[in-house]
Every structure is written in C-alpha cells, then in structure tokens.
Amino acid sequence: MHFPLIFKAVGNPEFGSEDLLAYEMGYRVKAHDRLTLDCSAFYNVYDNLWGAAVLPGELRLTPQPHLIIPGTNENILYGESYGGEVSAVWQPLDSWRLRSGYSLLKLNLHTRGPIRSVTEDNEQFDSQQQVFVWSDMDLGRQVEWGLGFRYVDDRRNLGISDYTALESRLAWKPSANCEIALIGRNILDPRHREAAR
C-alpha cells in the first residue's frame, strides 16, 4: 500500500546558540621594496551547531491514509574546520602589479547521537581549494587594465564541478571619486555552475 509523505516542521524551544572557539595566526613580510608576502592559518572548533533532526513518523488514516514525518532544529552537530591562505603582491614595474593567492578550507562535521543528521553533509558545500592570479597595469594616468585567472575546486555535495575562469577589467578614473569600468567574466567559458540554483 502506498502512503503519501508529508513533511512537517516542528519548533524546538530548546534550540540554543552555536559555539565557536577560533584560533588564527598570520604573518606579512615585505621581502623586497616591490614584493610583499602574506600567510595565514586558522583552526576552528564548533559545538552545538544547527542540525536537522527527523522525529518519529505518524500514520494518519483520515481524510485519506498518509504518513507525517516531523522534523525540527536541534543543536546536534559539532566539528572543526582548518585551513589557510598564502598570497603575494609583486610590482615588477611602477605601472604593473601582480597578485596571486591560494586558499585551503577543510570542514569536518559530526552528529551527536545515534542517528546521523543530513545537515552533516554541509561540510561538502564549500570549495576546499581556490587559486587566483591577477595582473593590473596602468595605461596612463587615468586608465587601468586588469587580467585575472582563478581556479575553484569542486563542491561535491552540490554536484558542481571544479572550474577555471578568465576575467578582465578596463577602468577609467576621470576623477578621484569616480570610476567607470568595463568588466568581462568567464571569458573563455560561456557557462558553468557556481551555485546550487
């Protein structure tokens, strides 16, 4: 026999604040008059994170047979994240600047209790690695041209593949408080997914 499923949200007066203990460190060095290096790292410990919990179902026979699956919010997740970023800015010429960087993010979530929360899969929603290289060049006193490349790692749980993108920006600054820019994004790739919707 087939029963329609009805999902019902149930409030939880016991739902409380999430807890975070964050450790961060970073260092910047001017290695040369034209070269600056940055590095940073972090480690975060989470507790009492929001998680979706499914409660016992209820079979109702009227007005027609159906199964109600209630769900609620609970502080049932805990975990940790860690990662870091390295970047560099190099100015080979007075009119030319190069920037580059790499970032890493690792997130591990766990459900407190015997039943795994589907919210635990949120750890796969963010890209773990990103890389960028960007060049800015002054084409006179009021015109600037930039060209950049970036790589973004896949987002496994959302079905989004990794991708690369080439971007460009041409800007005119007629005054100190005004800028007009023409920006091109995803120049080499007409389309790719970056979000779930």
N, CA, C and O of each residue as an XYZ file, in Angstrom:
788
protein
N       0.835     -1.180      0.000
C       0.000      0.000      0.000
C       0.880      1.244      0.000
O       1.893      1.289      0.698
N       0.506      2.231     -0.763
C       1.295      3.453     -0.897
C       0.685      4.571     -0.068
O      -0.508      4.852     -0.177
N       1.519      5.219      0.776
C       1.052      6.338      1.593
C       1.769      7.607      1.158
O       2.994      7.603      1.041
N       1.039      8.696      0.915
C       1.709      9.966      0.645
C       2.510     10.406      1.877
O       2.075     10.206      3.011
N       3.680     11.006      1.644
C       4.517     11.508      2.727
C       4.324     13.007      2.868
O       4.343     13.736      1.876
N       4.140     13.463      4.081
C       4.008     14.890      4.371
C       5.089     15.251      5.392
O       5.128     14.692      6.488
N       5.956     16.180      5.027
C       6.998     16.627      5.942
C       6.495     17.855      6.693
O       5.979     18.798      6.094
N       6.652     17.826      8.004
C       6.106     18.874      8.852
C       7.219     19.443      9.732
O       7.912     18.697     10.424
N       7.390     20.787      9.701
C       8.382     21.446     10.550
C       7.793     21.661     11.939
O       6.673     22.147     12.095
N       8.583     21.282     12.943
C       8.159     21.402     14.331
C       9.149     22.311     15.056
O      10.360     22.124     14.938
N       8.650     23.283     15.798
C       9.523     24.179     16.564
C      10.213     23.459     17.708
O       9.761     22.407     18.160
N      11.323     24.043     18.173
C      12.070     23.449     19.273
C      12.482     24.548     20.250
O      13.432     25.281     19.976
N      11.788     24.680     21.386
C      12.133     25.739     22.342
C      13.497     25.533     22.990
O      14.033     26.460     23.595
N      14.065     24.338     22.876
C      15.374     24.054     23.469
C      16.533     24.432     22.549
O      17.697     24.339     22.940
N      16.214     24.858     21.324
C      17.284     25.196     20.370
C      18.037     26.426     20.868
O      17.436     27.463     21.148
N      19.364     26.297     20.974
C      20.174     27.362     21.559
C      21.225     27.898     20.619
O      21.236     27.583     19.429
N      22.107     28.709     21.162
C      23.171     29.344     20.383
C      24.258     28.337     20.015
O      24.504     27.369     20.735
N      24.891     28.589     18.892
C      26.022     27.779     18.460
C      27.302     28.325     19.099
O      27.396     29.517     19.393
N      28.278     27.450     19.309
C      29.531     27.836     19.960
C      30.703     27.702     18.992
O      30.775     26.753     18.211
N      31.617     28.667     19.057
C      32.817     28.656     18.220
C      34.009     29.082     19.056
O      33.964     30.091     19.761
N      35.080     28.297     18.967
C      36.374     28.666     19.537
C      37.340     28.741     18.361
O      37.632     27.728     17.726
N      37.839     29.948     18.072
C      38.628     30.171     16.851
C      40.074     30.506     17.194
O      40.351     31.296     18.097
N      40.987     29.886     16.453
C      42.410     30.178     16.558
C      42.874     30.671     15.185
O      42.620     30.022     14.171
N      43.543     31.801     15.158
C      44.028     32.360     13.903
C      45.429     32.905     14.095
O      45.780     33.400     15.166
N      46.207     32.809     13.059
C      47.536     33.421     13.065
C      47.899     33.817     11.642
O      47.458     33.193     10.677
N      48.693     34.843     11.528
C      49.102     35.297     10.209
C      50.415     36.048     10.278
O      50.849     36.489     11.342
N      51.030     36.182      9.127
C      52.318     36.879      9.063
C      52.434     37.554      7.709
O      52.112     36.969      6.675
N      52.896     38.785      7.729
C      53.130     39.532      6.494
C      54.576     40.019      6.513
O      55.073     40.521      7.521
N      55.223     39.857      5.385
C      56.605     40.311      5.286
C      56.795     41.055      3.974
O      56.310     40.638      2.922
N      57.509     42.161      4.065
C      57.886     42.890      2.856
C      59.279     42.394      2.484
O      60.290     42.901      2.971
N      59.308     41.395      1.615
C      60.565     40.743      1.272
C      61.475     41.637      0.445
O      62.693     41.464      0.441
N      60.881     42.586     -0.251
C      61.615     43.491     -1.135
C      60.766     44.744     -1.283
O      59.584     44.728     -0.939
N      61.340     45.821     -1.785
C      60.557     47.044     -1.997
C      59.331     46.798     -2.874
O      58.327     47.501     -2.762
N      59.418     45.807     -3.737
C      58.338     45.540     -4.679
C      57.658     44.186     -4.459
O      56.876     43.751     -5.305
N      57.938     43.519     -3.350
C      57.367     42.185     -3.101
C      56.890     42.073     -1.656
O      57.656     42.274     -0.713
N      55.598     41.743     -1.505
C      55.002     41.513     -0.182
C      54.408     40.114     -0.152
O      53.719     39.705     -1.086
N      54.675     39.382      0.927
C      54.171     38.028      1.094
C      53.281     37.967      2.332
O      53.601     38.554      3.366
N      52.163     37.253      2.219
C      51.238     37.057      3.335
C      50.957     35.578      3.500
O      50.857     34.839      2.521
N      50.830     35.155      4.742
C      50.348     33.794      5.003
C      49.509     33.840      6.273
O      49.811     34.587      7.204
N      48.464     33.040      6.300
C      47.598     32.966      7.472
C      47.067     31.556      7.599
O      46.965     30.822      6.616
N      46.728     31.184      8.831
C      46.175     29.857      9.096
C      45.110     29.996     10.178
O      45.141     30.929     10.981
N      44.169     29.059     10.188
C      43.131     29.079     11.207
C      42.731     27.658     11.577
O      42.890     26.717     10.799
N      42.212     27.538     12.780
C      41.638     26.278     13.262
C      40.435     26.651     14.118
O      40.577     27.374     15.103
N      39.252     26.164     13.753
C      38.021     26.490     14.454
C      37.401     25.228     15.044
O      37.369     24.179     14.401
N      36.918     25.343     16.260
C      36.222     24.234     16.924
C      34.768     24.667     17.133
O      34.507     25.697     17.755
N      33.833     23.884     16.616
C      32.404     24.200     16.688
C      31.699     23.219     17.619
O      32.057     22.044     17.700
N      30.691     23.730     18.320
C      29.843     22.862     19.137
C      28.418     23.414     19.105
O      28.201     24.602     18.863
N      27.468     22.542     19.351
C      26.049     22.907     19.376
C      25.599     23.556     18.065
O      24.783     24.478     18.071
N      26.132     23.073     16.954
C      25.727     23.609     15.657
C      24.324     23.151     15.298
O      23.846     22.113     15.757
N      23.677     23.960     14.460
C      22.351     23.623     13.973
C      22.404     22.350     13.147
O      23.307     22.145     12.335
N      21.412     21.504     13.378
C      21.268     20.298     12.582
C      19.797     19.967     12.433
O      19.001     20.210     13.340
N      19.441     19.410     11.284
C      18.057     18.991     11.042
C      17.871     17.594     11.621
O      18.628     16.676     11.304
N      16.872     17.443     12.460
C      16.589     16.153     13.090
C      15.206     15.677     12.665
O      14.252     16.454     12.639
N      15.106     14.402     12.334
C      13.833     13.792     11.952
C      13.261     13.087     13.169
O      13.940     12.287     13.812
N      12.009     13.389     13.481
C      11.330     12.792     14.630
C      10.510     11.579     14.177
O      10.299     11.399     12.977
N      10.047     10.753     15.106
C       9.260      9.572     14.711
C       8.017      9.969     13.898
O       7.329     10.940     14.212
N       7.759      9.195     12.858
C       6.631      9.467     11.974
C       5.293      9.054     12.581
O       5.229      8.324     13.570
N       4.243      9.540     11.959
C       2.894      9.251     12.445
C       2.000      8.913     11.248
O       1.926      9.676     10.285
N       1.335      7.784     11.318
C       0.416      7.364     10.259
C      -0.990      7.841     10.606
O      -1.515      7.533     11.675
N      -1.591      8.596      9.689
C      -2.961      9.068      9.883
C      -3.834      8.472      8.782
O      -3.425      8.377      7.625
N      -5.025      8.082      9.163
C      -5.911      7.391      8.219
C      -6.968      8.291      7.614
O      -7.595      7.920      6.621
N      -7.185      9.483      8.195
C      -8.208     10.382      7.655
C      -7.582     11.718      7.285
O      -6.613     12.104      7.938
N      -8.055     12.441      6.303
C      -9.183     12.067      5.438
C      -8.819     10.953      4.468
O      -9.707     10.264      3.966
N      -7.533     10.761      4.194
C      -7.062      9.607      3.438
C      -5.765      9.164      4.100
O      -5.117      9.979      4.756
N      -5.360      7.908      3.954
C      -4.141      7.453      4.632
C      -2.911      8.257      4.172
O      -2.688      8.425      2.974
N      -2.128      8.743      5.127
C      -0.897      9.472      4.829
C       0.057      9.365      6.020
O      -0.354      9.123      7.154
N       1.331      9.552      5.724
C       2.375      9.444      6.744
C       2.980     10.818      6.964
O       3.451     11.454      6.021
N       2.968     11.275      8.207
C       3.552     12.573      8.555
C       4.942     12.338      9.125
O       5.112     11.572     10.073
N       5.943     13.007      8.536
C       7.325     12.931      9.006
C       7.688     14.294      9.601
O       7.963     15.228      8.847
N       7.698     14.435     10.926
C       8.055     15.720     11.512
C       9.575     15.891     11.588
O      10.321     14.932     11.782
N       9.999     17.126     11.430
C      11.410     17.455     11.553
C      11.580     18.724     12.364
O      10.687     19.571     12.392
N      12.711     18.861     13.020
C      12.943     20.028     13.852
C      14.415     20.433     13.804
O      15.251     19.717     13.253
N      14.715     21.577     14.382
C      16.092     22.052     14.505
C      16.618     21.688     15.879
O      15.942     21.885     16.889
N      17.830     21.154     15.910
C      18.465     20.807     17.175
C      19.935     21.175     17.115
O      20.510     21.306     16.034
N      20.540     21.342     18.284
C      21.977     21.613     18.388
C      22.714     20.278     18.465
O      23.239     19.906     19.514
N      22.745     19.563     17.339
C      23.258     18.189     17.366
C      24.556     18.004     16.603
O      25.071     16.887     16.536
N      25.095     19.060     16.030
C      26.340     18.916     15.274
C      27.511     19.526     16.038
O      27.349     20.487     16.791
N      28.682     18.952     15.830
C      29.930     19.518     16.327
C      30.984     19.233     15.277
O      30.756     18.416     14.385
N      32.108     19.874     15.362
C      33.143     19.618     14.366
C      34.256     20.629     14.432
O      34.404     21.372     15.402
N      35.036     20.634     13.371
C      36.173     21.536     13.282
C      36.413     21.909     11.827
O      36.054     21.175     10.906
N      37.020     23.055     11.649
C      37.473     23.463     10.319
C      38.875     24.005     10.457
O      39.256     24.537     11.500
N      39.642     23.860      9.384
C      41.005     24.386      9.394
C      41.407     24.708      7.965
O      40.818     24.215      7.004
N      42.401     25.528      7.855
C      42.870     25.906      6.530
C      43.792     27.101      6.621
O      44.307     27.445      7.685
N      43.982     27.716      5.482
C      44.871     28.858      5.450
C      44.908     29.481      4.070
O      44.231     29.049      3.137
N      45.724     30.512      3.983
C      45.859     31.239      2.726
C      47.271     31.780      2.614
O      47.852     32.253      3.591
N      47.810     31.703      1.416
C      49.085     32.352      1.114
C      48.852     33.262     -0.086
O      48.125     32.910     -1.015
N      49.471     34.425     -0.056
C      49.312     35.358     -1.164
C      50.575     36.186     -1.317
O      51.391     36.295     -0.402
N      50.711     36.763     -2.496
C      51.876     37.586     -2.800
C      51.458     38.735     -3.694
O      50.575     38.593     -4.541
N      52.099     39.873     -3.498
C      51.915     41.030     -4.366
C      53.306     41.454     -4.832
O      54.184     41.750     -4.021
N      53.490     41.476     -6.144
C      54.785     41.835     -6.741
C      54.551     42.960     -7.733
O      53.627     42.899     -8.544
N      55.383     43.983     -7.669
C      55.267     45.115     -8.577
C      56.564     45.214     -9.384
O      57.488     45.931     -9.000
N      56.625     44.479    -10.518
C      57.863     44.499    -11.304
C      58.165     45.865    -11.905
O      59.327     46.214    -12.110
N      57.113     46.641    -12.189
C      57.281     47.999    -12.720
C      56.377     48.938    -11.933
O      55.436     48.489    -11.280
N      56.650     50.222    -11.988
C      55.799     51.181    -11.290
C      54.354     51.116    -11.777
O      53.428     51.388    -11.013
N      54.164     50.764    -13.018
C      52.812     50.741    -13.597
C      52.208     49.339    -13.694
O      51.150     49.168    -14.299
N      52.867     48.332    -13.106
C      52.395     46.952    -13.264
C      52.452     46.231    -11.919
O      53.495     46.210    -11.266
N      51.337     45.645    -11.509
C      51.239     44.911    -10.256
C      50.690     43.507    -10.514
O      49.755     43.330    -11.294
N      51.276     42.527     -9.859
C      50.825     41.137     -9.951
C      50.414     40.654     -8.562
O      51.149     40.836     -7.591
N      49.235     40.038     -8.473
C      48.763     39.459     -7.218
C      48.439     37.987     -7.451
O      47.930     37.617     -8.509
N      48.733     37.162     -6.469
C      48.385     35.746     -6.571
C      48.079     35.216     -5.184
O      48.518     35.775     -4.178
N      47.324     34.134     -5.143
C      46.983     33.557     -3.853
C      46.436     32.148     -3.968
O      45.959     31.723     -5.020
N      46.517     31.443     -2.862
C      45.985     30.081     -2.745
C      45.313     29.971     -1.383
O      45.871     30.410     -0.377
N      44.109     29.382     -1.346
C      43.429     29.181     -0.066
C      42.945     27.742      0.044
O      42.607     27.099     -0.950
N      42.921     27.258      1.273
C      42.518     25.885      1.573
C      41.513     25.924      2.720
O      41.722     26.626      3.709
N      40.426     25.171      2.588
C      39.415     25.066      3.643
C      39.030     23.602      3.803
O      38.650     22.942      2.836
N      39.130     23.102      5.026
C      38.679     21.751      5.361
C      37.667     21.863      6.486
O      37.915     22.537      7.486
N      36.527     21.206      6.326
C      35.461     21.252      7.319
C      35.010     19.834      7.615
O      34.693     19.073      6.701
N      34.980     19.479      8.889
C      34.545     18.147      9.317
C      33.433     18.312     10.349
O      33.654     18.864     11.427
N      32.243     17.833     10.016
C      31.096     17.908     10.916
C      30.680     16.510     11.350
O      30.820     15.545     10.599
N      30.162     16.416     12.582
C      29.746     15.134     13.140
C      28.430     15.331     13.876
O      28.173     16.393     14.442
N      27.602     14.295     13.863
C      26.317     14.341     14.559
C      26.475     13.757     15.953
O      27.057     12.688     16.134
N      25.949     14.472     16.928
C      25.925     13.956     18.289
C      24.669     13.102     18.433
O      23.555     13.600     18.269
N      24.844     11.837     18.734
C      23.699     10.939     18.869
C      23.783      9.797     17.883
O      24.656      9.788     17.015
N      22.884      8.831     18.003
C      22.974      7.613     17.189
C      22.512      7.778     15.754
O      22.893      6.979     14.899
N      21.696      8.800     15.456
C      21.154      8.960     14.102
C      21.861     10.122     13.424
O      21.864     11.243     13.934
N      22.454      9.848     12.280
C      23.204     10.860     11.540
C      22.263     11.908     10.966
O      21.242     11.577     10.363
N      22.618     13.189     11.163
C      21.822     14.270     10.601
C      22.232     14.506      9.150
O      23.414     14.457      8.810
N      21.233     14.765      8.299
C      21.543     15.071      6.903
C      22.324     16.377      6.795
O      23.009     16.606      5.799
N      22.229     17.232      7.810
C      22.943     18.506      7.810
C      24.449     18.298      7.884
O      25.210     19.213      7.570
N      24.887     17.131      8.287
C      26.318     16.827      8.342
C      26.961     16.955      6.959
O      28.163     17.198      6.846
N      26.151     16.788      5.911
C      26.671     16.896      4.552
C      27.050     18.328      4.172
O      27.658     18.542      3.122
N      26.703     19.310      5.005
C      27.082     20.698      4.720
C      28.586     20.881      4.603
O      29.051     21.864      4.025
N      29.352     19.939      5.150
C      30.807     20.059      5.073
C      31.312     19.978      3.638
O      32.454     20.346      3.364
N      30.480     19.503      2.726
C      30.902     19.392      1.337
C      30.314     20.495      0.459
O      30.432     20.437     -0.765
N      29.682     21.498      1.070
C      29.053     22.562      0.289
C      30.051     23.602     -0.207
O      29.799     24.250     -1.223
N      31.173     23.777      0.481
C      32.144     24.806      0.111
C      33.319     24.197     -0.638
O      33.695     23.048     -0.405
N      33.891     24.983     -1.538
C      35.097     24.548     -2.247
C      36.253     24.448     -1.257
O      36.408     25.297     -0.379
N      37.058     23.406     -1.407
C      38.187     23.233     -0.496
C      39.403     24.035     -0.939
O      40.182     24.480     -0.096
N      39.581     24.228     -2.235
C      40.771     24.920     -2.717
C      40.400     25.984     -3.751
O      39.510     25.787     -4.579
N      41.100     27.108     -3.683
C      40.944     28.158     -4.678
C      42.313     28.767     -4.956
O      43.141     28.910     -4.057
N      42.533     29.123     -6.222
C      43.789     29.741     -6.658
C      43.444     30.921     -7.553
O      42.518     30.841     -8.360
N      44.183     32.015     -7.414
C      43.977     33.128     -8.333
C      45.308     33.795     -8.668
O      46.245     33.792     -7.870
N      45.363     34.363     -9.867
C      46.481     35.191    -10.321
C      45.868     36.391    -11.017
O      45.008     36.227    -11.883
N      46.296     37.602    -10.654
C      45.711     38.810    -11.213
C      46.809     39.803    -11.558
O      47.751     40.003    -10.790
N      46.672     40.424    -12.730
C      47.619     41.428    -13.196
C      46.898     42.754    -13.401
O      45.857     42.796    -14.057
N      47.439     43.840    -12.849
C      46.906     45.189    -13.044
C      47.979     46.049    -13.681
O      49.133     46.042    -13.251
N      47.592     46.792    -14.715
C      48.548     47.649    -15.402
C      47.938     49.027    -15.630
O      46.801     49.146    -16.088
N      48.700     50.062    -15.307
C      48.279     51.440    -15.569
C      48.597     51.789    -17.014
O      49.746     51.706    -17.447
N      47.563     52.182    -17.758
C      47.739     52.583    -19.157
C      47.591     54.106    -19.243
O      46.699     54.617    -19.919
N      48.439     54.786    -18.579
C      48.320     56.235    -18.475
C      47.873     56.608    -17.075
O      47.791     55.745    -16.201
N      47.586     57.874    -16.851
C      47.271     58.352    -15.511
C      45.859     57.991    -15.066
O      45.611     57.912    -13.863
N      44.931     57.772    -15.983
C      43.531     57.567    -15.605
C      42.944     56.231    -16.055
O      41.778     55.950    -15.775
N      43.715     55.416    -16.737
C      43.196     54.154    -17.270
C      43.984     52.992    -16.672
O      45.213     53.016    -16.611
N      43.238     51.967    -16.228
C      43.856     50.775    -15.644
C      43.242     49.539    -16.299
O      42.032     49.470    -16.517
N      44.095     48.571    -16.605
C      43.622     47.320    -17.209
C      44.068     46.150    -16.348
O      45.230     46.058    -15.953
N      43.134     45.263    -16.064
C      43.436     44.083    -15.265
C      43.032     42.815    -15.979
O      42.052     42.794    -16.723
N      43.789     41.760    -15.751
C      43.511     40.440    -16.320
C      43.768     39.415    -15.238
O      44.819     39.434    -14.598
N      42.808     38.511    -15.025
C      42.949     37.548    -13.943
C      42.484     36.159    -14.313
O      41.659     35.963    -15.206
N      43.043     35.204    -13.595
C      42.713     33.788    -13.747
C      42.415     33.240    -12.364
O      43.105     33.560    -11.396
N      41.378     32.408    -12.277
C      41.105     31.756    -10.996
C      40.657     30.313    -11.216
O      40.046     29.970    -12.228
N      40.982     29.498    -10.244
C      40.567     28.092    -10.223
C      39.803     27.865     -8.928
O      40.250     28.274     -7.856
N      38.643     27.207     -9.027
C      37.826     26.896     -7.858
C      37.558     25.396     -7.850
O      37.097     24.830     -8.841
N      37.850     24.768     -6.733
C      37.676     23.327     -6.558
C      36.187     22.966     -6.609
O      35.323     23.834     -6.488
N      35.906     21.684     -6.789
C      34.514     21.245     -6.895
C      33.779     21.382     -5.560
O      34.386     21.502     -4.496
N      32.448     21.360     -5.660
C      31.586     21.359     -4.484
C      30.781     20.072     -4.579
O      29.683     20.038     -5.132
N      31.361     19.015     -4.023
C      30.894     17.653     -4.266
C      29.422     17.434     -3.949
O      28.693     16.835     -4.740
N      28.990     17.916     -2.800
C      27.631     17.588     -2.381
C      26.576     18.325     -3.200
O      25.412     17.925     -3.206
N      26.964     19.386     -3.885
C      26.022     20.122     -4.723
C      26.110     19.708     -6.185
O      25.364     20.223     -7.018
N      27.010     18.785     -6.508
C      27.163     18.342     -7.892
C      27.782     19.393     -8.789
O      27.522     19.406     -9.992
N      28.602     20.282     -8.225
C      29.240     21.347     -9.009
C      30.695     20.984     -9.230
O      31.446     20.801     -8.273
N      31.095     20.879    -10.490
C      32.459     20.501    -10.837
C      33.408     21.671    -10.606
O      32.989     22.826    -10.521
N      34.702     21.345    -10.507
C      35.697     22.413    -10.422
C      35.709     23.180    -11.741
O      35.292     22.657    -12.775
N      36.186     24.415    -11.702
C      36.199     25.220    -12.917
C      37.332     26.239    -12.861
O      37.864     26.559    -11.798
N      37.673     26.725    -14.027
C      38.635     27.817    -14.154
C      37.927     28.970    -14.860
O      36.990     28.759    -15.631
N      38.380     30.175    -14.590
C      37.735     31.345    -15.182
C      38.787     32.394    -15.506
O      39.730     32.603    -14.743
N      38.613     33.046    -16.640
C      39.456     34.163    -17.046
C      38.597     35.419    -17.001
O      37.490     35.446    -17.540
N      39.118     36.462    -16.351
C      38.359     37.693    -16.188
C      39.227     38.891    -16.561
O      40.454     38.833    -16.481
N      38.581     39.960    -16.962
C      39.309     41.165    -17.337
C      38.519     42.397    -16.908
O      37.295     42.365    -16.785
N      39.259     43.482    -16.685
C      38.637     44.721    -16.227
C      39.394     45.900    -16.828
O      40.617     45.991    -16.717
N      38.650     46.801    -17.466
C      39.211     48.030    -18.012
C      38.504     49.184    -17.323
O      37.284     49.314    -17.416
N      39.276     50.032    -16.624
C      38.675     51.089    -15.818
C      39.244     52.444    -16.198
O      40.432     52.590    -16.484
N      38.354     53.429    -16.191
C      38.745     54.821    -16.434
C      38.355     55.621    -15.196
O      37.220     55.536    -14.726
N      39.297     56.394    -14.674
C      39.073     57.204    -13.482
C      39.166     58.678    -13.857
O      40.245     59.266    -13.790
N      38.043     59.283    -14.253
C      38.088     60.694    -14.632
C      38.378     61.617    -13.451
O      38.847     62.739    -13.644
N      38.099     61.149    -12.212
C      38.417     61.931    -11.022
C      38.705     60.964     -9.881
O      38.556     59.751    -10.027
N      39.121     61.521     -8.740
C      39.469     60.677     -7.599
C      38.245     59.946     -7.038
O      38.390     58.887     -6.428
N      37.051     60.496     -7.236
C      35.836     59.915     -6.671
C      34.933     59.247     -7.705
O      33.782     58.929     -7.407
N      35.439     59.035     -8.898
C      34.608     58.455     -9.948
C      35.426     57.433    -10.743
O      36.581     57.671    -11.096
N      34.792     56.293    -11.010
C      35.428     55.260    -11.841
C      34.369     54.622    -12.716
O      33.277     54.301    -12.246
N      34.687     54.440    -13.983
C      33.819     53.751    -14.934
C      34.589     52.536    -15.426
O      35.705     52.658    -15.930
N      33.976     51.349    -15.273
C      34.699     50.116    -15.588
C      33.887     49.218    -16.509
O      32.663     49.135    -16.403
N      34.583     48.559    -17.400
C      34.036     47.516    -18.259
C      34.654     46.203    -17.794
O      35.875     46.046    -17.824
N      33.813     45.253    -17.363
C      34.293     44.019    -16.748
C      33.801     42.824    -17.550
O      32.621     42.739    -17.890
N      34.699     41.914    -17.846
C      34.350     40.659    -18.510
C      34.629     39.489    -17.584
O      35.734     39.366    -17.056
N      33.637     38.627    -17.379
C      33.800     37.456    -16.513
C      33.586     36.181    -17.336
O      32.823     36.169    -18.302
N      34.264     35.129    -16.938
C      34.137     33.826    -17.612
C      34.343     33.976    -19.122
O      33.528     33.512    -19.919
N      35.421     34.617    -19.496
C      35.662     34.954    -20.904
C      35.841     33.708    -21.769
O      35.369     33.676    -22.905
N      36.507     32.695    -21.255
C      36.781     31.500    -22.050
C      35.686     30.437    -21.948
O      35.658     29.501    -22.746
N      34.785     30.573    -20.972
C      33.779     29.551    -20.722
C      32.416     30.230    -20.697
O      32.145     31.007    -19.782
N      31.552     29.963    -21.666
C      30.274     30.679    -21.714
C      29.366     30.386    -20.529
O      28.539     31.222    -20.163
N      29.508     29.211    -19.926
C      28.678     28.909    -18.760
C      29.280     27.782    -17.943
O      29.870     26.843    -18.476
N      29.115     27.902    -16.653
C      29.403     26.823    -15.714
C      28.648     27.122    -14.422
O      28.311     28.272    -14.137
N      28.392     26.090    -13.660
C      27.654     26.256    -12.413
C      28.611     26.681    -11.296
O      29.702     26.131    -11.148
N      28.174     27.674    -10.516
C      28.927     28.109     -9.348
C      28.091     27.974     -8.079
O      28.632     28.056     -6.977
N      26.789     27.769     -8.215
C      25.912     27.666     -7.056
C      24.863     26.594     -7.320
O      24.735     26.092     -8.437
N      24.110     26.250     -6.268
C      23.125     25.178     -6.385
C      21.962     25.571     -7.277
O      21.371     24.717     -7.939
N      21.621     26.875     -7.301
C      20.483     27.333     -8.114
C      20.897     28.490     -8.964
O      20.085     29.021     -9.721
